[in-house]
Amino acid sequence: MNKIFCLAVVLLIFVGCKSPEARKPISIKTGSFIDASVERNKKLNAKEQASIQKFLSEKKIEYNASQSGFWYYYNVKTEVDSLKTPSFGNIVSFNYNVKALNGALIYSKDDIKTQSYVMDQEELFTGMREGLKLMKTGETVTFLFPSQKAYGYYGDQNKIGTNMPLICEVTVNSISEK
């Protein structure tokens, strides 16, 4: 009886000391959702770029392409070199309106009122923030922002819809030091 007990203990020790085995994953995740999202966004971007190019080709005004990915032209350009463009921390007072690509007015200057913005320290949509850096006091510029430079996928959750390119006419009233 002692021999059987000792043999059982030795077998348990031998079996209990084996190294752990790696577990196999229960489910395998693939990038199929991400791949589908990338394809959908590429198609959406191509469609939006085509509509913007069509808009630009129909206009008699020559739009400048910015390095940031939007287009603009000067309605009123200040030729005075002593005036400066805003830099980090400057306070910019400006008015603007917002239109859809088809020219329909979304927000008028009266709806939005005069805005006061501290450069790069407050929330403002990307295109407007980058566009203001190109302007001097007294200038009026019309910007054409693709949706990713405007309100993007979410819109403004009011009048500006999902993935909507925008036209904004902006007038800088003043630029001052903080």
N, C-alpha and C positions, 0 to 999 in steps of 0.2 A: 504494500500500500504506500509505503514511504517512497519507493522507487517511482511509482506512477505519479505521485504528487510532485516529486522533484523534476521528473521529465516534463510535466505540464507547466511548471514554473519556468523551466529553461525554454520551452517552446513559446510561452507568452512573452518572455523577455526578448527572444530572437525576433518574433513577429512585431512586437511593439516598438522596436528600435529601428524600423525601416525608415528611410528618408521620405519627406513629404513629396507628393506628386502635384504638379501644376494642374489647376482646374481649367477646363475648357470653357470659353465664354458661352453664355446661354444664347445670346443673339449677336449677330454680326452687323455692325452699323456700316452703311456705305454712304458715300457722298452724293447719293441720288437727289436728295432734296436741294442741296447746295448747287449741284450741277444744273438742275431744272431752274432754280432761281437765277443763276448766272445767265442762262440762255434767255430767260424771260426779260431780264434787265437789258441784255444786249439788243434784243428786238425793240424794246421800248425806247432805248436811247437812239437807235438808228431811225425809228419813226419820228422822234422828236427832232433830231438833227435835220432830217429831210424837210420837215415843216418849217424849221427855222431858215434853212437855205432857200426854200421857196419864198418865204417872206422877204428875205434879204434881196433876192433877185428881182422881186416885183417892185421894190422901192427905188426911187430915183436918187435917194440919199446914199452916200458912201459911208457905211459903218466901218469903224475901226475894230479890229479884233484885239482883245486884251490878252495878256499872257495868262490871266486867271480863268479864261474860258467863257467870257461873255463878250458882247459887242456893244459899241457906243458911238454916238456922234454928238458934236457940240452944237446946240441950238444958239447959245450965246457963249463966246469964248473971250476970256480976258487976256489981252496981249501984254499986260503989265508984268514985267519980270520980277518986280519987287514983292509982288504977292506970293505967298507960299501955299503949298498944299498941306493939308493937315498931317500931323504925325502923332505918335503915341502920346496919349494924355491930353491932346488938344480938345477943346469943346467946339463942336460943329453944330451950328443952327441951320436947319434946312427944311424945305418943303418938298413934297413929292406926291405924284399920283400913281396909280397902278392900273394898267390895262392888260387885257388878254391879248394874245397874239393876233386875234381878228380885229382888234381895235376897240372892243367893248370896254367901257370904263367899269372897273371893279370898285376902286376907292378913289375919290376925288381929293384934291388938296384940302378942301374944306372938311371932308370926313376925317382925314388923318391929322390935320392941324400942323403947326410948326413943331418940329422935333428938335430936341437938344440931345446930342450924343457925345459921350466922352470916347474918343477914338480907342478902339481895341480894349476897352474896359467895361463895356456894357453889351447886352444882347442886341444883335441886329442881324438880319439874315446875311449870309456870306457875300452874296453879290453886291449888296448895298454897301457893306462895310469896305469891300475892296474898291468899289466904284468911287466912294467919297474920297479915297486917297488920291484920285486922279484930278480932283477938282480944286479950284481956287474960289475965293470970295466973289460973288456976283455972277458966277458961271451957271448956265443951265445946260444939262446934258441929258440926252435920252439914252437909256440903257436897255438892252435886250438880254434878259437873263434866262438861260435854260433852267429847267426845273430844279436840277441839283444845286444851282447857285441861288435859287429863290427859296421856295418853301418845301420842295422835294415831295417825298411820298405822302406826307401827312397833310400838306396844305396848311392853311391857317385855321382850319376847323370852323370856318365861317363862310366867306365868299370865295376864297381861293381854293380850288380843288386839288386833287391828287395829281402829281407829275405835270404841273401846268407851267409852261414858259410864260414869262411876264415882261411887259414893257413898262418901264418907270421913267417918268420925266422928273428930274431932280434939280432943284435950285438951291445953291449954297448961299445963305444969307450972311453968315459971318463965321470966322474961325478965330478962336481966342485961346490964350494960354490958360491952363488950369490954375 
